[in-house]
């Protein structure tokens, strides 16, 4: 009897410790999620084009000079690195930590960047912008850029969390009207036949679909921060509790959206059953439909 009591007590005491170790490891171990996106609208030359998506880093560090994150990106052999906002955290903005990742990433592939709410609310957005531009990052601040590959062309668009401003108060949310207006402008300026959008906010998929976007890469939701079986994420900024768009691939009409769970965290410092995520998207031109 005493032996059974001792074993039961040991297991009882060990479970919280094992859970704590598991959660701690889960917050440090990056998962690489691979997505294949197929469309007959893609030029044949973009078949196999690979994008590494980095979102919501929030100044989190994965080894000295981000070596663990950088190695995973190298392993993916991307043609392009898309940073979809919140590379810093507004509560403890650390430009040097952010740039340690950026400076290594630009040596792997061209880096394209869009602003999240934390950049715009940090008070150091102007300084960060200067550093990004100096490093060679292409900032898609409500603008479009043509990608040319062996004669084929697609349009890469970027929308800021809050179009039209260089900084925003901490308690103000971005206007859906301003985002819709900016997307209309960008759509009118692009004519390649395929539009790839980098955006921070996933819950605006209706606006993206309305404006003729084929593929969206988004973040912001942190995977819902805490993920439960059969439930999914519990909370997301701009979506609230039990959010609809937190991780994975979503479809609305002809628009496909890939949402990254992100890498860091913000107000709530622990990710539960929600490992940091690097998303690797491979484009498939659906050559059988040509």
KOLDREN-716178 format. One line per 2 residues: for each residue x, y, z of N, C-alpha, C. Coordinates in pm, whole numbers, plus 32768, in hexadecimal, padded with zeros to 4 digits. Layout:
residues N
X,Y,Z,X,Y,Z,X,Y,Z | ...
***
This chain:
residues 290
8053,7F87,8000,8000,8000,8000,8056,807E,8000 | 80BE,807B,8057,8116,80EF,805E,815C,8108,7FD9
8180,8098,7F96,81C3,80A5,7F15,8167,80E6,7EAF | 80E7,80BC,7EAD,8086,80F5,7E50,8073,818A,7E6A
806C,81AE,7EEB,805B,823B,7F10,80D3,828C,7EE2 | 814B,8253,7EF4,81C5,8299,7ECC,81C9,82AF,7E35
81A3,8245,7DE9,81A3,8250,7D57,813D,82B8,7D2B | 80C5,82B3,7D66,805C,8312,7D42,8089,83A1,7D60
80C7,83B5,7DD2,80F8,8439,7DF8,8165,8469,7D97 | 81BE,840F,7D72,822B,8433,7D16,81F4,845D,7C8F
8194,8410,7C5C,8157,8431,7BDB,810F,84B7,7BE3 | 80C7,84CB,7C51,807C,8548,7C63,80D9,85C1,7C63
814A,85B1,7CA6,81AB,861F,7CAD,81F4,8631,7C29 | 8207,85C2,7BE1,8255,85C9,7B65,8206,8606,7AF2
8182,85F1,7AEF,8132,861E,7A7D,813C,86B5,7A63 | 812B,870A,7ACB,8139,8799,7AB0,81C4,87BE,7A7D
822A,877A,7AB4,82B3,8797,7A88,82C6,876E,79F7 | 8293,86F8,79D3,829F,86CB,7948,8252,8727,78E9
81DC,8755,7915,818F,87B2,78C4,81DA,8834,78B1 | 8218,8865,791D,8264,88E2,7914,82D9,88D3,78B3
8320,8862,78BB,8390,8849,7860,835F,8841,77D0 | 82ED,87FC,77BC,82B5,87EE,7737,828F,8874,76FC
824D,88C8,774E,8223,894C,771F,829D,89A2,7700 | 8302,899B,7754,837B,89EA,773E,83C0,89C2,76BD
83CE,893E,76A8,840D,890D,762D,83B9,8932,75B4 | 8334,8929,75C3,82DB,8948,7554,82E0,89D9,752B
8308,8A30,7586,8313,8ABE,7566,839A,8AE0,7526 | 83F8,8A82,752C,847D,8A9B,74F2,8493,8A4F,7470
8447,89E5,7459,845E,898E,73E6,8407,89B9,7371 | 8447,89E2,7305,83FF,8A15,7290,83CF,89A0,723A
8350,89A6,7216,8319,8944,71B9,831A,8980,712D | 8346,8933,70CB,8340,895E,703F,82C5,8920,6FFE
826A,8975,6FD2,81F0,8947,6F8F,81FC,8961,6EFA | 81ED,88F9,6EAB,81FC,8906,6E19,8171,8906,6DD7
815C,8965,6D7F,80DD,8976,6D38,80F9,897A,6CA3 | 80AE,892F,6C56,80B6,8937,6BC4,8039,897D,6B91
804C,89EA,6B49,7FDD,8A35,6B12,7FDC,8A25,6A7B | 7F6D,89F6,6A45,7F62,89DB,69B7,7EFD,8A38,6976
7F23,8A73,6903,7EC6,8AC9,68BB,7EE8,8AC9,6826 | 7E84,8ABB,67D1,7E9C,8AC5,6741,7EBC,8B54,6716
7EA7,8BB4,6770,7EC3,8C40,6750,7F57,8C63,675F | 7FA2,8C0B,679E,8031,8C24,67AE,807B,8C0B,672B
80DB,8C62,6707,812F,8C45,6692,817D,8BC4,66A6 | 8195,8B7C,663A,81DC,8AFD,6643,8266,8B0C,6682
82A5,8B7F,666E,832B,8B94,66A3,832D,8B9C,673C | 82BA,8BB2,677A,82B3,8BB9,680D,8294,8B31,684B
828E,8ACB,67FA,827B,8A45,6831,82F3,8A20,6889 | 82D9,8A02,6907,8346,89E1,6963,837E,8A57,69AF
834E,8AD0,6995,837B,8B48,69DC,8358,8B3A,6A70 | 83BB,8B53,6AC7,83AA,8B37,6B55,83B6,8BB7,6BA8
835A,8BC7,6C06,8356,8C3C,6C5D,835F,8C0E,6CEF | 83BA,8C49,6D3A,83BF,8C32,6DCB,837B,8CA7,6E0F
8313,8C8B,6E5D,82C8,8CF4,6EA0,82EE,8CFB,6F33 | 831A,8D70,6F5C,833D,8D8B,6FE8,82DA,8DF3,701C
8294,8DD2,7087,822F,8E2F,70BB,8235,8E37,7152 | 8219,8EAD,7187,8206,8EC1,7218,827C,8E8D,726A
82F2,8EB7,7245,836A,8E8F,7290,836B,8ECF,731B | 833D,8F4B,7325,8331,8F91,73A5,83B3,8F8F,73F6
8422,8FA1,73AF,84A6,8FA6,73EF,84CF,8F24,7434 | 8488,8EB9,741B,84AF,8E38,7457,8531,8E09,7417
8585,8DCA,7466,860A,8DA1,7439,8612,8D08,7438 | 863E,8CD3,73C9,8650,8C42,73B9,86E5,8C25,73A2
8730,8C2A,740D,87C0,8C15,7403,880A,8C97,73E5 | 888C,8C91,73F5,88DF,8D07,73DA,88CF,8D35,7349
88AD,8DB3,7339,8895,8DEE,72B5,882A,8DA0,7266 | 87CA,8D6B,72B1,8758,8D23,7275,8785,8CAA,7221
87EF,8C69,724B,882A,8C02,71F6,87CD,8B8C,71DD | 8777,8B69,723F,871C,8AF7,7227,86B1,8B19,71C1
867A,8B90,71CA,8617,8BBC,7167,8658,8BCC,70DE | 86CB,8C07,70DA,8711,8C1D,705B,8734,8B99,7018
875C,8B36,7066,877F,8AB4,702B,8705,8A72,6FEC | 8692,8A7D,702F,8618,8A44,6FF5,85F3,8A89,6F72
8608,8B0A,6F6C,85EC,8B52,6EEF,864E,8B26,6E82 | 86CC,8B19,6EA5,872E,8AE9,6E43,8707,8A5F,6E0E
86DC,8A09,6E6A,86B6,8981,6E42,8642,8983,6DDE | 85EB,89E7,6DE8,8577,89F0,6D8F,859E,8A1F,6D03
8614,8A59,6CF4,8646,8A8B,6C73,85DE,8AE5,6C2D | 85B3,8B4F,6C72,8549,8BA3,6C38,857C,8BFE,6BC9
8522,8C1F,6B6D,853D,8C85,6B08,851E,8D10,6B3E | 84CE,8D16,6BA8,84A1,8D94,6BE1,847F,8D7E,6C73
849D,8DE0,6CC7,8477,8DDC,6D55,8411,8E4B,6D6D | 839C,8E25,6D9D,8330,8E85,6DB7,8322,8E98,6E4D
8332,8F14,6E7C,8322,8F34,6F09,829F,8F7F,6F19 | 823D,8F3F,6F56,81B5,8F76,6F59,8194,8FB9,6FDE
81EE,9010,700D,81D1,9069,707B,81FA,903A,7105 | 8204,909E,715F,8225,908B,71ED,82AA,9044,7202
830F,9076,71BE,8395,9041,71D6,83CA,906F,725E | 8394,90E0,728E,83B7,9111,7313,833A,910E,736B
834C,9127,73EC,82DC,9130,7449,82D7,91BE,7481 | 8263,91FC,747D,8257,9289,74A4,8276,92A0,7537
8268,9238,758B,8280,9248,761B,8314,9243,763D | 8361,9202,75E8,83F2,91F9,7600,8439,91F6,7579
8427,9260,752A,845F,925F,74A2,84F8,9259,74A4 | 852D,91F8,745E,85BD,91E4,7458,85E5,91DA,73C5
8611,9249,738D,8633,924C,72FF,86AA,91F0,72E3 | 870C,91F1,733A,8784,919F,7321,8761,910B,731B
8706,90DE,7372,86DC,9051,736E,8695,9032,72EC | 863F,908D,72C1,85F7,9079,7243,8658,9076,71CD
86B9,90D0,71D0,8717,90D9,7160,8779,9065,715D | 878F,9022,71CD,87E7,8FAD,71CA,87A8,8F41,7172
8722,8F39,7174,86DE,8EDD,711A,86E2,8F11,708B | 86BF,8F8E,7078,86B7,8FC8,6FF2,873E,8FC1,6FAA
87A9,8FE5,6FEF,882C,8FE8,6FAF,8857,8F5E,6F7E | 882D,8EF8,6FC6,884D,8E6F,6F99,87EE,8E43,6F2B
876D,8E6B,6F35,8709,8E3F,6ED4,8725,8E75,6E48 | 8752,8EF2,6E3F,876A,8F2E,6DBA,87DD,8EEB,6D71
882E,8E9E,6DBA,889A,8E53,6D79,8867,8DD2,6D39 | 87EC,8DAC,6D5C,87B2,8D30,6D27,875F,8D4A,6CAB
8707,8DAF,6CB2,86AB,8DCB,6C43,8677,8E5A,6C55 | 863B,8E94,6BEC,85FF,8F18,6BFA,8594,8F17,6C68
8595,8F80,6CBA,8538,8F8A,6D2A,84D5,8FFA,6D0F | 8452,8FD8,6D18,83E6,9039,6D07,839D,9045,6D8C
8375,90BE,6DAF,8344,90DB,6E36,82C7,9131,6E30 | 8264,9113,6E87,81F2,916C,6E9C,81E5,9189,6F32
81B0,91FF,6F51,81A3,9229,6FDC,812F,91E4,7022 | 8149,91BB,70A0,80DF,9190,70F9,80BE,91FF,7159
8061,91E5,71B5,803B,924E,7214,80AC,926F,7275 | 8101,920E,7296,816A,922A,72F8,81D5,9288,72C2
81F8,927E,7243,8255,92DF,7209,821C,936C,7212 | 819D,9379,71EB,8160,93FD,71E3,8141,9438,726C
8137,93E4,72D3,8119,9413,7359,8195,941B,73B2 | 8209,93FD,737A,8282,93EF,73CC,82C5,9472,73F1
82AD,94DB,73A1,82F4,9559,73B6,837C,955E,7374 | 83A7,94ED,7337,842A,94EA,72F5,841D,94BA,7265
83A5,94C9,722D,838B,9494,71A7,83E6,94D5,713F | 83FC,9559,714C,844F,959F,70EB,84DE,956C,70EE
8514,9558,7166,859C,9524,7173,85A6,9495,713D | 8542,9444,715C,8540,93BA,712A,853B,93B9,7092
84E8,940E,7059,84DD,9415,6FC7,8564,9434,6F88 | 85AB,9495,6FC0,862F,94B9,6F8C,868E,9442,6F90
868D,93F9,6FFE,86E6,9385,700B,86C1,9318,6FA7 | 863F,9302,6F95,8613,929C,6F36,863E,92BF,6EA8
862C,933B,6E83,8651,9366,6DFC,86E9,935D,6DE7 | 8734,9381,6E4E,87C6,9378,6E44,87F4,92E8,6E31
87A9,928A,6E68,87D0,91FD,6E5E,87AB,91C0,6DD7 | 8757,9208,6D8A,872E,91D5,6D08,86A3,9199,6D05
8658,91A5,6D73,85CE,9174,6D78,8576,91CA,6D1E | 851B,918B,6CD7,84BA,91D3,6C85,843A,91E0,6CD6
8418,925C,6CFC,83A2,9275,6D4D,832B,928E,6CF1 | 82C9,9237,6CFA,8250,9245,6CA9,81E9,9294,6CFA
8202,9315,6D09,81AC,936C,6D57,8139,939B,6CFF | 80CF,9348,6CF7,805C,9369,6CA2,8088,937F,6C13
80D6,9321,6BE2,810E,932E,6B5B,8115,92A4,6B1A | 813A,92A6,6A9A,8143,9229,6A4E,81CC,921F,6A0D
81F7,91A4,69FB,827A,918A,69BF,826A,9114,6960 | 829F,9120,68E9,8295,90B1,688A,8307,904F,68A0
82E5,8FCF,68A5,8349,8F66,68AA,8353,8F28,681F | 83CB,8F25,67EB,83E4,8EEF,6765,843B,8E73,6772
840C,8E05,6738,845A,8D89,673D,8457,8D47,66B4 | 84C8,8D4A,6672,84D5,8D0C,65ED,8468,8D3A,658D
844B,8DBA,6592,83EA,8DF3,6536,835B,8DF5,6568 | 833C,8DA8,65CF,82B7,8DAB,660B,82B1,8E14,6679
823D,8E53,6689,822F,8EC2,66E9,81B4,8EAC,6742 | 81C6,8EC5,67C4,8154,8ECE,6820,8163,8F4F,6870
80F5,8F7D,68AA,80F7,8FF7,68FC,80FA,8FD3,698F | 815D,900A,69D7,8167,8FFA,6A68,813B,907D,6AA8
80CE,9077,6AF5,8096,90ED,6B35,80AC,90E7,6BCB | 80AF,915C,6C0A,80BA,9162,6C9A,805D,91CA,6CD2
801A,91A9,6D40,7FBF,9208,6D80,7FE8,9219,6E12 | 7FFB,9295,6E3D,801F,92B2,6EC6,7FA9,9298,6F23
7FC7,927F,6FA1,7F5B,926D,7003,7F02,92E8,7007 | 7F3E,935D,6FF4,7EF2,93DA,6FF9,7F1E,9433,6F86
7EE3,9423,6F0F,7F10,946E,6E9A,7F08,9505,6EAF | 7F6D,954A,6E7E,7F69,95DA,6E7C,7FAC,9620,6EEF
7FE4,95D4,6F51,8027,9615,6FC1,80AD,95D0,6FDB | 8109,961E,7017,818C,95E7,703B,818E,95B5,70CB
8129,95DC,7118,811F,95AF,71A2,808E,95BC,71CD | 8067,956E,722F,7FDC,9572,725D,7FD6,9565,72F4
7F73,95A3,7334,7F64,9595,73C5,7F4D,9503,73EB | 7F76,94E0,7462,7F74,9454,748C,7EE7,9419,7493
7E80,946A,74A9,7DFA,9435,74BC,7DA1,9441,7440 | 7DD8,946F,73D1,7D87,9480,7359,7D9B,9409,72FB
7D2C,93D1,72CB,7D32,9364,726D,7D30,939A,71DE | 7D67,934E,7183,7D6B,937B,70F9,7CDF,937D,70BD
7CCB,93D8,7060,7C4A,93EA,7021,7C39,938B,6FAC | 7BCE,933B,6FAD,7BB5,92E2,6F3C,7B98,9333,6EBF
7B5C,93A8,6ED0,7B40,93FD,6E5C,7BC0,942A,6E18 | 7C24,9450,6E68,7CA2,947E,6E2E,7CEC,940B,6DE9
7CE2,9394,6E22,7D22,9320,6DE4,7CDD,92FD,6D61 | 7C58,9300,6D62,7C0C,92E4,6CE8,7C30,9348,6C7A
7C37,93C7,6C9D,7C58,942F,6C3B,7CE4,941A,6C01 | 7D43,93F8,6C59,7DCC,93E3,6C2A,7DD6,9368,6BD2
7D8D,92FF,6BF3,7D8D,9287,6BA0,7D51,92A4,6B16 | 7CEA,92F7,6B11,7CB0,931C,6A90,7D16,9364,6A39
7D64,93BB,6A78,7DCC,9404,6A2E,7E34,93A3,69F8 | 7E61,9347,6A4D,7EC8,92E7,6A24,7E93,928A,69B8
7E17,9260,69C5,7DDC,9207,6960,7DD6,924B,68D8 | 7DB9,92CE,68DA,7DB1,9319,685B,7E39,932B,681B
7EA3,9320,686D,7F2B,9337,6839,7F6E,92B7,680A | 7F32,9244,6824,7F74,91C5,6805,7F27,9179,679A
7F71,9142,673B,7F30,9102,66C7,7F74,9082,669C | 7FC1,9042,66F4,800A,8FCA,66CA,7FAD,8F51,66B9
7F3B,8F56,66FD,7EE1,8EE3,66FA,7EE4,8E91,6779 | 7F4B,8EA5,67CE,7F52,8E5E,684D,7F81,8EBE,68B8
7F36,8EC3,6927,7F57,8F20,6994,7F71,8ED3,6A15 | 7FE8,8EE6,6A4B,8011,8EAD,6ACA,801C,8F1F,6B2E
7FD4,8F16,6B9D,7FCE,8F83,6BFF,800E,8F5B,6C83 | 8064,8FB3,6CB7,8097,8FA5,6D3F,8046,9004,6D97
8009,8FCF,6DFF,7FB4,901E,6E58,7FC7,8FEC,6EE6 | 7FA7,9040,6F47,7FB4,9015,6FD2,7F33,8FD7,7006
7EC1,900F,6FDF,7E41,8FE9,701B,7DF8,8F7E,6FC9 | 7DE0,8F08,7002,7D9C,8E9D,6FB7,7D05,8EAC,6FB0
7CC9,8EF1,7012,7C36,8EF6,7017,7BFA,8F4C,6FA8 | 7C4E,8F8F,6F59,7C1D,8FE2,6EEB,7C1E,8F97,6E67
7C15,8F14,6E6C,7C19,8EC3,6DF2,7BAA,8EEC,6D91 | 7B39,8F1B,6DC5,7ACE,8F49,6D6E,7AF7,8FBD,6D17
7B45,901A,6D4F,7B79,908B,6D02,7BDF,905D,6C9B | 7C31,8FFD,6CC1,7C97,8FCC,6C65,7C55,8F87,6BED
7BEF,8F37,6C0A,7BA8,8EF3,6B9D,7B60,8F57,6B44 | 7B23,8FBA,6B80,7AD9,9021,6B37,7B33,906A,6AD4
7BB2,907C,6AF9,7C0E,90C8,6AA6,7C66,9072,6A4C | 7C3C,8FF7,6A34,7C7C,8FA5,69CF,7D03,8F6C,69F5
7D19,8F55,6A76,7D97,8F19,6AA3,7D8E,8E82,6A93 | 7DF5,8E46,6A58,7DF7,8DB5,6A46,7E28,8D6D,6AC3
7E97,8D9E,6AFB,7ED6,8D5B,6B6D,7F01,8DC4,6BD3 | 7EDC,8DAF,6C51,7EFF,8E09,6CBF,7F55,8DBF,6D24
7FBF,8E00,6D52,800E,8DCE,6DC3,7FF7,8E2D,6E37 | 7FC5,8DFA,6EA8,7FA2,8E4F,6F19,7FD3,8E12,6F9C
7FC7,8E5F,7008,7FF1,8E31,708D,7F96,8E6A,70F7 | 7FCF,8EB0,715A,7F87,8F01,71BD,7F3D,8EB0,7227
7F0A,8E3B,7207,7EB4,8DF1,7263,7F02,8D9E,72C9 | 7F84,8D88,72B3,7FD7,8D37,730E,7F9F,8CAB,7321
7F58,8C79,72BD,7F1E,8BF4,72C9,7EB0,8BE9,7330 | 7E7F,8C5E,735F,7E1D,8C5D,73CC,7E5E,8C54,7454
7EE4,8C58,7458,7F38,8C54,74D0,7F2E,8BCF,751B | 7EB7,8BA8,7543,7EA0,8B25,7581,7E49,8AD5,7521
7E78,8A5F,74FA,7E2D,8A0B,749B,7DFF,898B,74E0 | 7D80,896C,74CE,7D46,88F6,750B,7D0D,889A,74A0
7D14,8816,74B5,7CDB,87B8,7454,7C48,87D3,743C | 7C1F,87C9,73BE,7B94,87DD,7392,7B60,886C,73A7
7BB3,88BF,73E2,7B8A,894B,73FA,7BDC,89AA,73A5 | 7C60,8994,73A2,7CBB,89EF,735D,7CEA,8A5C,73BA
7D09,8AD1,7382,7D3D,8B3F,73D2,7CD1,8B7F,7428 | 7CFC,8BB2,749E,7C9C,8BEC,74FC,7C89,8C82,74EB
7CF4,8CCA,74C5,7CE6,8D5C,74BE,7D46,8D95,7457 | 7D17,8DFC,7411,7D6A,8E40,73AF,7D4C,8ED4,73AF
7DB3,8F29,73A1,7D9A,8FB8,7390,7D40,8FD1,7316 | 7CE5,902F,7324,7C88,9057,72BA,7C1E,8FED,729A
7C28,8F77,72D9,7BC0,8F11,72C7,7B7E,8EE9,734A | 7BC4,8EFF,73B9,7B8B,8EDE,743B,7B94,8E49,745B
7B37,8E19,74AF,7B39,8D8E,74DB,7B01,8D32,746E | 7B38,8CB9,746C,7B15,8C53,7408,7B1B,8C8D,737A
7B90,8CC0,7355,7B9E,8D00,72D1,7B92,8C9B,725F | 7B69,8CCE,71EC,7B53,8C76,7179,7BD2,8C5A,712C
7C2D,8CBD,7126,7CA4,8CB0,70D3,7D21,8CB7,712B | 7D5C,8C45,7149,7DCF,8C44,71A2,7E49,8BFC,716B
7E34,8B97,7116,7EA6,8B48,70E5,7E79,8AF3,706F | 7ED3,8AE3,700F,7EB5,8A8A,6FA0,7E80,8AD4,6F26
7E39,8A8A,6ED1,7E0C,8ABD,6E50,7D74,8ACE,6E4F | 7D48,8B40,6E19,7CBA,8B60,6E12,7C97,8B89,6D83
7C1B,8B72,6D5F,7BEE,8B90,6CD7,7B70,8BE6,6CDD | 7B6E,8C52,6C8F,7AF5,8CA1,6C7E,7AEA,8CC6,6BEB
7A89,8C8D,6BA8,7A7F,8CA1,6B18,7AFD,8C6D,6AD4 | 7B3A,8CC0,6A84,7BB5,8C9C,6A3F,7C32,8CC7,6A8B
7C1F,8CFA,6B02,7C8F,8D28,6B54,7CB8,8CBE,6BBA | 7D38,8C9D,6BBD,7D70,8C41,6C20,7DC6,8C91,6C81
7DB8,8C75,6D02,7E07,8CBA,6D67,7E51,8C55,6DBF | 7ED3,8C6D,6DD1,7F25,8C1C,6E2A,7F45,8C6F,6EA4
7F1F,8C3F,6F1A,7F34,8C89,6F97,7F9F,8C43,6FE9 | 8009,8C8C,7008,8075,8C57,705C,8051,8C62,70F0
8074,8BFD,713E,8064,8C05,71CF,80C8,8C65,720E | 812A,8C8F,71C0,818D,8CEC,71F4,81F9,8CA7,7245
8259,8CF8,7270,82CD,8CC2,72B7,82D6,8CF0,7348 | 82A8,8D68,7364,82B5,8D9F,73EB,8230,8DAB,7430
8231,8DFA,749C,81B7,8E14,74E6,81BE,8EA2,751C | 814F,8ED3,754E,814B,8F5F,7578,811A,8F6A,7608
809A,8F8E,761D,8068,8FA4,76A5,8070,8F23,76F7 | 8041,8EB5,76BD,8045,8E33,7701,80C6,8DEE,76D7
8123,8DD8,7734,81AA,8DAE,770F,81BD,8D1A,76F1 | 8152,8CCA,76F3,815F,8C3A,76DF,8100,8C0C,7672
8133,8BBC,7616,80E1,8B7C,75B0,80C2,8AEE,75DF | 8043,8AC9,75DF,801A,8A46,7613,7FE9,89EF,75A0
802B,897A,7590,800E,891F,7520,8010,896B,749B | 8072,89C1,748D,8074,8A20,741E,8105,8A49,7402
8150,89EC,73C9,81DE,8A05,73B4,81F6,8A7A,7355 | 8261,8AC5,7369,8287,8B2D,7309,8293,8AF0,727D
826E,8B3D,7216,8260,8B02,7192,82A5,8B53,7125 | 82F2,8B0D,70D4,8324,8B41,7055,82D0,8AFF,6FE8
8293,8B50,6F92,8241,8B1A,6F26,828F,8B21,6EA3 | 8290,8AB3,6E5B,82D5,8AAD,6DDA,826E,8A8C,6D6E
8256,8AE9,6D15,81F1,8AD9,6CAC,8234,8AC0,6C26 | 820F,8A54,6BE3,8242,8A37,6B5E,81D2,8A4C,6AF8
81ED,8A9F,6A94,8189,8ABB,6A2D,818E,8A4F,69C1 | 8118,8A26,6995,810B,89C4,692B,80B4,8A01,68BD
80E9,8A04,6845,80A5,8A48,67D6,8039,89F5,6797 | 8022,897B,67C5,7FB9,8924,678C,7FCB,891C,66F5
803C,88E3,66CB,8060,88E0,663E,7FFD,8890,65EA | 7FB1,8837,6629,7F50,87E7,65DD,7EDE,883D,65A8
7ECD,88B3,65E6,7E5E,890B,65BB,7E8A,8970,6553 | 7F0B,896F,652F,7F3D,89D2,64CE,7F14,89AC,6441
***
